Amino acid sequence: MPDTADLLEEIAALKAMLIAADARDQRKDERIARLEKLVAAFKQAALGGGRRRAIWTSSNWRWKIWKRPWP
């Protein structure tokens, strides 16, 4: 039968591994968020934001963003 002290040590080791895994997952999530922002900035720079033009609608003038025809 396992000793109680050994079980307590194993439980403490498992808790430490869980804490380390949670920290690693949080860093991965933060890295993914940063990469998503970089991709969005790259797309904005590469494809451009389009040109703003004033167009007449039935009620008043409005701004419309005209995108480039290619993706």
C-alpha positions in Angstrom: 0.0 0.0 0.0 1.4 3.4 -0.9 2.6 5.6 1.8 0.5 8.7 2.6 3.6 11.0 2.3 4.2 9.6 -1.2 0.6 10.3 -2.2 0.8 13.9 -0.9 4.1 14.5 -2.8 2.5 13.1 -6.0 -0.6 15.3 -5.6 1.7 18.4 -5.1 3.6 17.5 -8.2 0.4 17.1 -10.2 -0.9 20.5 -9.0 2.4 22.1 -10.0 2.2 20.6 -13.5 -1.4 21.8 -13.9 -0.4 25.3 -12.9 2.5 25.2 -15.4 0.2 23.9 -18.1 -2.3 26.7 -17.5 0.4 29.4 -17.7 1.6 27.9 -21.0 -1.9 27.9 -22.4 -2.3 31.5 -21.4 0.9 32.5 -23.1 -0.2 30.6 -26.3 -3.6 32.5 -26.3 -1.8 35.8 -25.9 0.6 34.9 -28.8 -2.4 33.9 -31.0 -4.1 37.2 -30.3 -0.9 39.1 -31.2 -0.5 37.2 -34.4 -4.1 37.9 -35.4 -3.5 41.6 -34.9 -0.4 41.4 -37.0 -2.2 39.6 -39.8 -5.0 42.2 -39.8 -2.4 45.0 -40.0 -0.6 43.2 -42.8 -3.9 42.8 -44.8 -4.7 46.4 -44.2 -1.3 47.5 -45.5 -1.2 45.1 -48.4 -4.7 45.5 -49.7 -5.4 49.0 -48.5 -8.4 50.3 -46.7 -10.1 51.5 -49.8 -11.1 55.0 -50.8 -13.8 57.0 -49.2 -16.2 58.7 -51.6 -19.3 60.7 -50.8 -22.4 59.2 -52.5 -25.9 60.6 -52.7 -28.6 58.4 -51.1 -32.3 59.1 -51.1 -32.1 61.1 -47.9 -28.6 62.6 -47.8 -24.9 62.3 -48.5 -23.2 59.3 -47.1 -19.6 58.0 -47.1 -18.9 54.7 -48.7 -15.7 52.7 -48.7 -14.8 51.5 -52.2 -12.7 48.4 -52.1 -10.2 47.3 -54.7 -11.6 44.7 -57.2 -9.0 42.1 -56.4 -8.8 40.2 -53.1 
